[in-house]
Amino acid sequence: MRATRPARTVERVLTSFLLLLALGCLSGLTTVAFGFGGGFVTVPVVYAVTAARGGPEADAMAVAVATSTAVMVVNSSVATWAQYRAGRLRREHLWPLAAYIGLGSAAGAWAATLAGGEVQHVLFIAYLVVTIADSLLRRGFLARPAGEAPRTPGRASTPVVGAGIGAVTGFLGVGGSVMTVPLLRRRGLPMLEATAMANPLSLPVALAGTAVYVLLGSGGAGAGYAGSVDLVAAGLLLAGSLPAIAVARRHVGRVPDRVHAVAFVVLLVLALVAVLLV
């Protein structure tokens, strides 16, 4: 019995590493295709790996959110450059919205360090449920109105909208895509452009959130953590995601608009199931 314990430990570690690499690939694909930056893929996975590792010192959800946010810094930066080179970014929809998202995300991440992982877990589930219902029940997301030209954002509402998006997504560590993609979609933009602009709009959330989680986070336990960020898990996720981003950016433009929108909702449903099961 004693002889099998080290072997089982090694097996669990290898399984966790392979799972993180594989889900890193998926996060890279979703970064390009949906602008997620990895949050909705990486949060459930890192949560499951941290929880399985055990130990009362580590707050699994706090580590998952913080690590996801750190991974988004790299994923969103690489994807933003790729989308810029492809000519899919529109300045009027990015600035000054990105600045207000950054301010709100810093406040949201700070609040998350006070609230703890259990609160984040419950609100993460609620957030997914509301977003899925909104995408399915409200007109303008699954299909664009025929012949309608894209609308420019209103200046008066931009500070409130941006700060709200930043606060919610900074608290949950999911980037801004799940709020910005529906927002841009209902302004009349095709999915290809809406998801492309979600990448630069996720960067303020990722940068502000990572800084807060590294400096103030206490969810991690022992070596290999920077605040609440699991550096090993982040490295493995990026090892899978960066090659996937390079491949996905060449093919994302071939997906029909309605299929792209439906796939966005399906992925949210899968993320919800994953969070409920772990």
C-alpha positions in Angstrom: 0.0 0.0 0.0 2.8 2.4 0.9 4.6 1.7 -2.3 1.7 2.8 -4.4 1.2 6.2 -2.8 4.2 7.9 -4.6 3.1 6.4 -7.9 -0.5 7.7 -7.4 0.8 11.1 -6.5 3.0 11.3 -9.6 0.0 10.1 -11.7 -2.2 12.8 -10.3 0.4 15.5 -10.9 0.9 14.3 -14.5 -2.8 14.2 -15.1 -3.1 17.8 -13.8 -0.3 19.0 -16.0 -1.7 17.4 -19.1 -5.2 18.7 -18.3 -3.8 22.2 -17.9 -1.9 22.0 -21.2 -5.0 20.7 -23.1 -7.3 23.3 -21.6 -4.6 25.9 -22.4 -5.1 25.0 -26.1 -8.8 25.4 -25.7 -8.4 28.8 -24.0 -6.2 29.9 -26.9 -8.9 28.9 -29.4 -11.6 30.7 -27.4 -9.4 33.8 -27.0 -9.3 34.3 -30.8 -12.8 33.0 -31.6 -14.8 34.6 -28.8 -12.4 37.1 -27.1 -12.6 35.2 -23.8 -8.9 35.5 -23.0 -9.3 32.2 -21.3 -11.3 33.1 -18.3 -14.3 30.9 -18.8 -12.1 27.9 -19.7 -9.3 28.4 -17.1 -11.3 29.3 -14.0 -13.2 25.9 -13.8 -10.0 23.9 -14.6 -7.7 25.7 -12.2 -10.4 25.6 -9.5 -10.7 21.8 -10.0 -6.9 21.2 -10.0 -6.4 23.4 -6.9 -9.3 21.8 -5.0 -8.0 18.3 -5.9 -4.5 19.2 -4.6 -6.1 19.8 -1.2 -4.8 21.7 1.8 -6.8 24.2 3.8 -4.3 26.9 3.1 -5.2 27.3 -0.6 -8.5 29.1 -1.5 -9.3 27.2 -4.7 -11.6 29.7 -6.3 -9.4 32.7 -5.4 -6.4 30.9 -7.0 -8.5 30.0 -10.1 -9.7 33.6 -10.6 -6.2 35.1 -10.0 -4.4 32.6 -12.3 -7.0 33.1 -15.0 -6.5 36.8 -14.9 -2.8 36.5 -15.2 -3.1 34.2 -18.2 -5.4 36.7 -19.8 -2.7 39.3 -19.8 -0.6 37.3 -22.3 -3.5 35.7 -24.2 -5.3 39.0 -24.8 -2.1 40.8 -25.7 -1.1 38.3 -28.4 -4.7 38.1 -29.7 -5.0 41.9 -29.8 -1.9 42.2 -32.0 -3.3 39.5 -34.3 -6.7 41.2 -34.6 -5.0 44.6 -35.2 -3.0 43.2 -38.0 -6.2 41.7 -39.5 -7.8 45.1 -39.4 -10.8 44.1 -37.2 -10.4 46.7 -34.5 -12.5 50.0 -34.4 -11.2 52.8 -32.3 -14.6 54.4 -31.6 -15.7 51.2 -29.8 -12.4 50.8 -27.9 -11.6 54.2 -26.4 -12.5 55.6 -23.9 -14.4 52.5 -22.9 -11.2 50.5 -22.2 -10.0 53.2 -19.7 -13.2 53.0 -17.7 -13.1 49.2 -17.8 -9.6 49.4 -16.3 -10.7 51.6 -13.4 -13.7 49.4 -12.7 -11.6 46.2 -12.8 -9.1 47.4 -10.3 -12.0 48.1 -7.8 -13.6 44.7 -8.6 -10.4 42.7 -8.1 -9.7 44.5 -4.8 -13.3 43.6 -3.7 -12.6 40.0 -4.6 -9.6 39.8 -2.3 -11.9 40.8 0.5 -14.9 38.7 -0.4 -13.1 35.3 -0.7 -13.4 32.4 -3.1 -16.8 31.1 -1.9 -18.6 34.3 -2.8 -16.8 34.4 -6.1 -17.9 30.9 -6.9 -21.6 31.6 -6.3 -21.5 34.9 -8.2 -19.6 33.3 -11.1 -22.4 30.8 -11.5 -25.1 33.5 -11.3 -23.2 35.6 -13.8 -23.1 32.8 -16.3 -26.8 32.0 -15.9 -27.8 35.7 -16.4 -25.5 36.1 -19.5 -26.8 32.9 -21.1 -30.5 33.9 -20.5 -29.9 37.4 -21.8 -28.2 36.1 -25.0 -31.1 33.7 -25.7 -34.1 35.8 -24.7 -33.2 39.3 -25.8 -33.2 40.2 -29.5 -30.1 41.3 -31.3 -27.5 38.8 -30.2 -28.1 35.5 -32.1 -29.0 37.3 -35.3 -28.2 40.9 -36.5 -31.1 42.9 -37.8 -30.9 42.9 -41.6 -29.7 46.1 -43.2 -29.0 47.8 -39.9 -25.8 49.9 -39.7 -23.6 49.6 -36.6 -24.3 52.3 -34.0 -21.6 54.3 -32.3 -21.4 54.3 -28.5 -23.0 57.2 -26.6 -20.5 59.4 -24.7 -22.7 59.9 -21.7 -23.2 56.2 -20.9 -19.6 55.1 -21.6 -18.2 55.8 -18.1 -21.0 53.9 -16.3 -21.0 51.0 -18.8 -17.2 50.7 -18.7 -16.8 50.9 -15.0 -19.6 48.4 -14.5 -18.1 45.9 -16.9 -14.7 46.3 -15.3 -16.0 45.9 -11.7 -18.0 42.7 -12.5 -15.3 41.0 -14.7 -12.5 42.1 -12.4 -14.2 40.5 -9.5 -14.8 37.3 -11.3 -11.6 37.1 -13.3 -13.2 36.4 -16.6 -12.1 39.3 -18.8 -14.7 41.7 -20.4 -15.7 39.6 -23.3 -18.9 38.1 -21.9 -20.2 41.6 -21.4 -18.5 43.5 -24.2 -19.4 41.0 -27.0 -23.2 41.2 -26.3 -22.8 45.0 -26.0 -21.0 45.4 -29.3 -23.3 42.8 -30.9 -26.4 44.8 -30.1 -24.7 47.9 -31.5 -24.9 46.1 -34.8 -21.4 44.7 -35.2 -20.8 41.3 -36.7 -19.5 38.6 -34.4 -16.1 38.6 -36.0 -15.5 42.3 -35.1 -17.3 42.1 -31.7 -15.1 39.2 -30.5 -12.0 40.7 -32.0 -12.5 43.9 -29.9 -13.2 41.9 -26.8 -9.4 41.1 -26.7 -8.2 44.7 -26.2 -11.1 45.4 -23.9 -10.1 42.5 -21.7 -6.6 43.8 -21.3 -7.4 46.5 -18.8 -9.3 43.9 -16.7 -6.4 41.5 -16.9 -3.6 44.0 -16.1 -5.4 45.7 -13.2 -6.7 42.4 -11.8 -3.3 40.7 -11.9 -1.6 43.6 -10.2 -4.1 43.4 -7.3 -4.1 39.6 -7.0 -0.3 39.5 -7.0 0.2 42.3 -4.5 -2.9 41.8 -2.2 -4.0 38.2 -2.9 -3.6 35.6 -0.2 -5.4 32.6 -1.8 -2.2 30.7 -2.7 -0.2 28.5 -0.4 3.6 27.8 -0.4 6.1 28.1 -3.2 5.0 28.6 -6.8 2.6 31.3 -6.0 2.7 35.1 -6.6 0.0 36.3 -4.3 -3.0 34.2 -5.4 -1.5 33.4 -8.8 -0.5 29.8 -9.4 2.7 30.3 -11.5 3.0 26.7 -12.5 -0.6 26.4 -13.7 -0.3 29.8 -15.5 2.8 28.6 -17.3 1.2 25.3 -18.4 -1.9 27.1 -19.6 0.1 29.5 -21.7 2.2 26.7 -23.1 -1.0 25.3 -24.6 -2.7 28.6 -25.5 -0.1 30.5 -27.4 0.4 27.9 -30.2 -3.4 27.6 -30.4 -3.8 31.3 -30.9 -1.3 31.3 -33.7 -3.3 28.6 -35.5 -6.8 29.9 -34.7 -6.2 33.4 -36.0 -5.8 32.1 -39.5 -9.2 30.4 -39.6 -11.6 32.3 -37.4 -12.9 34.5 -40.3 -14.4 31.5 -42.1 -17.1 30.9 -39.5 -20.6 32.1 -40.5 -22.0 34.9 -38.3 -25.0 33.1 -36.8 -22.9 29.9 -36.2 -20.4 32.1 -34.4 -23.0 33.6 -32.1 -24.6 30.3 -31.3 -21.2 28.8 -30.5 -20.6 31.7 -28.1 -23.7 30.8 -26.1 -22.9 27.0 -26.2 -19.5 27.6 -24.8 -21.0 29.6 -21.9 -23.4 26.7 -21.2 -20.4 24.3 -21.1 -18.6 26.6 -18.7 -21.6 26.7 -16.5 -21.8 22.9 -16.4 -18.1 22.7 -15.6 -18.3 25.1 -12.7 -21.4 23.3 -11.3 -19.7 19.9 -11.5 -16.3 20.8 -9.8 
